[in-house]
Each structure stands twice: as C-alpha cells, then as structure tokens.
Amino acid sequence: MILPGQRTDAPIEAGPESRVHIPAEAGIKGRADAPAEVVIHDAHILDGAVEPSTGAPADTWIAFGRGTIIDRGRGDGWKDAAASAGVEVIDAAGGYVSPAFVDIHCHGAGGAAAEHGADGIETILAVHREHGTRALALSYVSDTIDGLCRSLSSGAELARSHPGVLGLHAEGPFLSPDFKGAHAPEVLTAPTPEAVEAILEAADGTLAQITIAPELPGALDAITRFAEAGVRVAIGHTAADYALTAAGFEAGASILTHAFNAMPGIHHRAPGPILAAAENEHVTLELINDGVHVVSPVARMLHEMVPDRIALITDAMAATGMSDGEYMLGSLPVVVEDSVARLVTADGSVGSIAGSTLTMDGAVRRAVAEVGLSPSEAVRAASLVPLRALGVSLAEGSTELLASGSALLIPGMPADLLLLETDMRIRRSWYSD
C-alpha cells in the first residue's frame, strides 16, 4: 500500500498496565479475534510503546496466532492469553521482541541476483529470512535501458506474486560516471523522457525506488516525473554539490542512497549531498552499517545528525550467505575476501567495494554494539523507518496506522516478528505468510 509523503515519528506512551490499541477509524480492530497460538513474556517489546519517564520499552508480553498479532501489554496479562490449551508459552528471559526487518536496497544472496528473476528469487528471500528480513526491495544494477526494462518486467511479476518483495529498485543507469562504484560505465546515461516512460511502463506500478544523480542533463525533470508516478526517488552515485542535491530533493527526491558511499563527503567549504539530505527533513538516509562502507564513528555522527531518519540497508549482492570466492555483480566480476566484495579490474587487481555481504541482523547488532544506537533505535532503523521511506505498509487497512503511529506489532497487524537475545542475536523468527 502506498502512503505518499507520510511520517511516523512520535512514540506511543504507555501507562503501568497498558495495552496497545488502535483507533477504529484506522481500519484494524483494536484486538484481534483469533485465538493465541504463541505467547512471549518477560520481554522488551521494541515497537512503539515506551515508558514516559525513561523512554524504555513499556510492554513486556505479546500474543499472536494464525499470522496475526492478538494482544500485547505488560505485567501478568499474558497469563490470560496463555490459558487456552495448546498455546506455546515462551519466556524471553529479558530479551527483546522486534518487528521483522525490512531491507529497501538488496541485490541478491545465496549465489542469486535480482537479475536472475524467478530462478533466483526464492533463494534470495530464503537467505535473508534466515537473518530476520521479512521483506525487501529487489535492487537492479545499471544496465542499458532495454536491459533494465526486461529485468523490471520480469521483476514486476515477482513483486506481485511474492509477499517478501516490497517492490523493485533501479539503481541506475542514471548515475555519475565519476562516482559509478560497481556499475558498468558503458551503460551509464542521462535520463530522457522516453527512457523514464519506458521504465515506468516496464515496472507496471511495482517500481518502489530509483536512484538518480541530479547533476545529469534532464535529471531534475526525471525526478519530478518519477515522484509524480508514486516512485520514491533516491539521490546517489552522484558528483552533485550541496545546492544541486538540495534542488533534487526539492524536485521530489526523498532518499539518499547509501550515505557517504559513491558521493562527495562533508567538507567545511563544500557540505555536499549528505548535509543537503540532513537539512531536508523529509529525506531518509540509507546506511550500509558493516564497518567497511562506513566506519563506526562516522555512522554515529550520522545518527546524531538525523535521528530516526536512517534506514539500515544491506546492499547485499549474490555472495551474501556464501563463502569467499569469485562472483558477478551485473556484468562485472567481483572477488570476495574476508566477506568484503570488491571489483576485479581489467588487469586482475582488486578495485572498489562492490555491494556487500551484509545481512540485516548483522547491521542491527552492529548499530547497537559499535555505533551506539539503543535497541529500539536500531530496530526502527531496520523496520519502521525503511517502510516509511518507501511509503509502504505490510498490511491492508493500515494506512492510518502507518501515518500516525509508531508501532508495527499491534493487534490486527501481521505477526512478522523476531525474538532476540540480549545481544540482539536472533533466537527465533515468525513470518505471517
């Protein structure tokens, strides 16, 4: 479901014996009627409700069944939900319950890439689900317009038939050759009206995001056209300065593709794209939080600059979940050593970083352990914030919820959730589909 331009910033405050409810006008009943099949107690629910005095998660138990959240609250209320025979009762032992993760920038996994279409989608989804990702946007590397359109046409069928696919993401070919990263330079081009319309037609309503360098001829007009068509436009792989990047956001862009990577950095006389994004409050900033693309002190600075506007992403390529070795990213050869993917240049030497082998659970753990986010902040950056960036909901009838609330695990919503240990490692996962 597309929710153009909507934000969900305010936490829900909860009292001593609270239960989370949603207004009837939001289209979801306050408490689901299905019987509970699983009850988790002695947990910190990293979703929505917080203690007004401390900001700590307020709710301590959650009940769900038949793929739907039934109830949640604090205290001993879980015992009522667990009274029926056959209910599985899980003691979280002070661990966390979080919404399952969402990745809005993912090229592949398990040896498969988005470009492989139906032959690779099940593998990609399976690998990332093992690491807590409920849904992802399939990202395509730069190709010719004809080649990209063929991929998008194939991907559109996948987006419509797989609940694990939020939509499609075209990362190129409207990118700067000076900041091409792991994109084939021979296919990079400036957007034309004809190319823009061909891409929209091929994706047939499933294009969730497209990355564009705003300095290219025709780019600002293309940004506006894509945005008017309901596509979230990201600025990235760009040589643009602060002013031109700001013009791109004014034209309709609302995401910064993998902040700090493939763009000018921050300089005291040339603030560049990152500060332009920071100063436009409607912009979400993607972060590849693997410690290689962006080191921890810089990631910490970014979080302090734009709290609640960072979307953790993987930018994962086909080698994710695989051993070190040789792979392909689009048409370009890649070598993975110590889980870091880099291009292989024409002379056989190792070149620039080429995507990642990161998974969302690793990004979340690192956000807490190395960057300094609270568990709640890290989980929001891996769930609610990316959903908000794409204007997407995971459940029909939840438009008002995503527009005005800050919780995903409320009664009536899909039971897509993770049980995490106190070190943020996944103990168990549940998906509603």
N, C-alpha and C positions, 0 to 999 in steps of 0.2 A: 504494500500500500504506500503510495507516495504522499508525503506530507510536506509540501514546499515551504521552505524557509522557517521551519518551526524549531523551537529551542525547548530544552527541558533542564533548567539549571537549578531550581530550588529544591533542597532536600525536604523530605516529609518528616515532620517532627512527631514523636510518639510519646505517649504517657506511660505510666508504670505498668498498666495491664493492657497495652494496646493490641489491637488487631488492625491490619491494613485493609481499608475498604476503598472502593472506587465509586464515584457518583453514578447513579443510574443513567444519567444522560451520556455517559462515556460509552455506552453500548455494551458493557460487560457487567455481568451480575457481580455484586459485592462479594459473594461467596458461592463457589461452585457447588452443584448438587450431587456430583458423582462421589461415590464413597472413596475414602482414602485407601491407598494401597501401600504407601510408604510414609512414615513419619520420621523426621530427623529432629533431634532435640539436643540441648546443650551445645548450640552452635551460635556463631555470629553471622547473621544474615547480611551479606554485603550488597544490599539492594534497598535503596530508598530510605526507610525509616532510620532515624538517628536519635540519640539522646540529646535533648536540647542543651543540656549543661556541658556535655563533653564532646559531642559530635561522634561518639562511638556508635556502632550498630546497635539498634534498640531491640530488634526481635531476636528470639533465641530458638524458635522452632518453626518448622514448615511441614505441611502435609500436602500430598499430591497423589493423584491416581488417574488412570486412563489418559495419560498425557496432559493433564490439566492441574494447575495449582488449585488446591481445595481451600486451604486456610493457612494462616500464619499468625504468630503472636509471640508473647513472652510469658515467662512463668510456667505454671503447670498445666496450661490449657491444652498442651499436646496430649495429655493422658486421655482426654475425651475423644480426640481424633483417633487415638490408638486403641480404643476399647473394643472395636469390632475384631472378630476372629480373622486371621489371615493377613492382618496388617503387619508389614515389616517395620520394626522399630529400630532405628539406628542412633546410637549415641555418638555424636560428633566429637565428644571429648574436648570441647573448647576450640574445635576447628572452625572452618568457615563454610558457608553455603553461598555460592555466587551464581548469577546468570551464566549460561554457557557463552563462550566468546564469539565474537564476530570479527572477521578479517575482511576489510574492504579493498585489499591490494594483495592478490595472491596469484602467482603464475603457474604453480604446479606442486607436485610431490610424488614420491614413490616411483620416480622414473618417468612420470607422465606430465604433460604440459597442457595448458588450456587449448593450444592449437591442435592437440590430438582429438579434440571433440569427444564424441560418445565413447571412443575407445579408451579414453583416459579419465573420464570424469569420476567414475566410481572409485578408482584408485586414489585420486586427489582428495576426494571427500573423506575416504576411509582413513587416510594417514592423518589428516588434520583433525578429524573427530577423535582420534586417539589422544590428541593433545588439547581437547576441550573446545574445539571450534564447532559451533552449531551451524553457522552459515558463512559463506564467503562470496566475494565478488571475483569472478574469473577475469584475470588480467591478461591482456594480449600485448606482446612486444610489437615494436614498429614493423610494418610491412608495407608493401605497395597498397594503394587504395583498393585495388581489385582483390588483393590477397586478404587484406583486413576485412573487407566486406564478405568474402567467402567464410572467414572464420566467425564473424559476427552472426551470419545467417545460421551457421551450424550451432553456435553458442546460444542463439535465441531459443532453439528447441530445448536445449538443456536447461535454460533458465525457467522455462515454462513447466518442465516436467520434473525437476529436482528441487524439493524444498530446501535443500542445502545450498542452493545457488541464489544469492540475493539479486544478481544481475551481472552485467558484463562491464568491463573496464578496458577502454582502449588507451594504452599508454603509448601514444604516438599514432601516426608518424609526424604530427605537427610539433616537432621538437627542435631545439637548437643544435646544430652540428658541433658547436663549441662545448656543449655540455651533454653530449649524446649518451655518456655512460655505456651500458651494454646494449646499445641499439645500433643496428647496421646503418652506417652513414649514407649508403647509396639509396635508401628508401625514404630518408627524411625529406619533408617537403612543407611548403606553406599551405595553409588551408584555402581552398577556393569554395565558393558557394556550391558548385557542383559536387565536390568531394564531401562537403558537410551533409548535403541532402542524401547522397549515396550511402553514407554511414548510418544516418538515421533510418533510412528505408531498410537497410540490411538488418539492423538490430531489431527493428519492428517493435519498439517500445520497451526493450529489455536492456538498453544501454544505461547503466546506472551512473557511470563516471567516465570522463575523458580528460586526459592530461594534455595541456597545450602550453607552448611558450608564447607569451603575449607579445613579444617583440617582432614576431614573424609578420610579413605582409598579410593583411586580412584577418589576423588573429582576433582582434577585438570584436569584429563583426561576427566571427565564428563563435566566440564565447557567448555573445548575446543570443545567437540563434540556438545553440545547444541548450542554454539555460531556459529559453522560452519553450523548448520542447520537453522540459522536465528532466534534463540530464544535469547531474552535478558536474561542474567544470572545475578541474584542478589545474593550478599553475605549477609547472615543474619542468625539469630538464631545460632550464632557461638561463639566458645571459642577461635578463632584464634587470634594470636598476630599480630602486625603491619606487620612483614615480610611475614607471611603466607597469610594475607589478600592481601598484595600487589602482591604476587605470583598469587592469584586468579584473580586479575584484569589484570595481565599480560597474564594469560591464556585465557582471553576473557570475564570475568565478567565486567559489566558496570553500575550496580545499587547497592546501599546499602539499604537493606530492613529496613524500619522504624528505622532510625538513633537513636542511644542511647538505643534503646529497644532490649532486648534479645542479648546482646553482651557486652564485656568488655568496660568500659568507658575510658576516657582520663586520663592518669597518666603521671607525668613528667618523669618517667623512663620506662613506658610501654605505648606508644602512642596508640596502639590498632587499631581496624578496622576503626574508624571514621577518624583519621588523615591519615590513608592509603588511604581512599576514597578521602579525601580533596586534597591530593597531586597528585592524578591521575585525570587529568583534564577532561578525557572522562567519568568520573563517575558521575551519578546523585544520589543525596541522598534523599530518601523518608523521610518525616516528618509527624507524626501524631500530628497536631497542635491543640490539645484540652486542653492544660494546665495541663493535668493529665499525659499523657505519657511523655511529655517533657515540663518543665516549661518555662515561657517566657524568662527569662534571658539566658537560655541555647539555646533556639531557636534563640534568637537574635545573640548570639555568632556564631551559625552555619551559619546564613545568612551572617554575616560579613566575615566568613572564605571562604564561597563558594557562592558568589553572582551569581544569575542566574543559579544555579545548584541544587536548592531544588525543588523537586516535592511534593506538598502538596497531601496527601492521607487521606482517612478516616479509612482504615482497619475496615470498618463497618461490624458488624455482624447482625444476624436476628432481634435483638431488636431495631435496628435503626428505628425511626419513631413510636415506640411503647411506652407503659408505662413501668414503672419499674415492675420487676417480675422475673420469672424463665424461662430460655431459654436453648437451647443446642447450642454448638459450635462444630460441628462434633459429636463425641461420648461423649463429656464432658459436664456436667451440669454447667450452668452459672447462677448467680444471678445479676440482675441489680438494683442498688440503687443509687438514685440521678443521673441517666443517666450514671453511671460508671459500666461497666461489669467486673465481676471478677469470677474466677473459684470457684466452691464449692468442697472442698476437701472431702476425704473419711469419715472424722469424722464430716462433716457438717459445718466446719468452712469456712470462706471466704479466698481464696487464691490469686493468681497473677491476674493481669489485663488480660482480655480475649477479645481481639479486642476492638472495641469502638462502640459508638452510634453516632459518629460524622457525620456531613454532610459537603459537600464541601463549601457551603455558610458560614457555621459557621467557618470553617478553614480559609477562606479568610478574613472574618470580623476580626477574632482574630489576623491574621497576621498583619493587619493594626493597629488595636486599641491597641493591647497588645505587639506585637513583634516589631513593628516599621517599617515594610515594607511600601513603598509607595503603593498607589492603583495599579499602573502599575506593580510593582514588585510582589505584591500578586496575581494579575490576571495571570501574566505569569507563576507563580509557580503552578497555577491551570489549565493551558491550554497548552500553547506552550511547556513549559519545560517537562511535562509528555508525551506529544505526541512525542517530540524529543527523550525522553528516550527509548520509545518503537520503534522508527523509523517508526511511523505510521502517515498517513495523513487521514483526514476525507473526502477528495475529490479526485476523479480520475483526473489525469492530473496535479497534483500539486507537483510533485516530485521536480522540480527546485525551486519552491516557498519555500517549507519547508527546502530545502537545503541551500538557500542563503538569505532568507528574515527573517523578524521577525514579520510578520503580518498574521493573520488568517481571518480577516474580510475585505478582499479586493474584488473588483469587480470580479464576476465569482465564488467566493467561496460560500459554503453553508451558508445560513442565520441562523446560530446557535448562538444566541446572547441573552444577558441579559441587561435589563435596571435596573441600580442600583441607589438607593438613595445615598445621600452624605455620609451616614454612612455605605455604602456597602451592605445594605439590598436589596433584590431583589424586584423590583417594578413590572416588567413584564418579561416574557421569551418567546422566539420564537425558535422553532426547525424545521429544514428543512424536516424531514421525517414524 
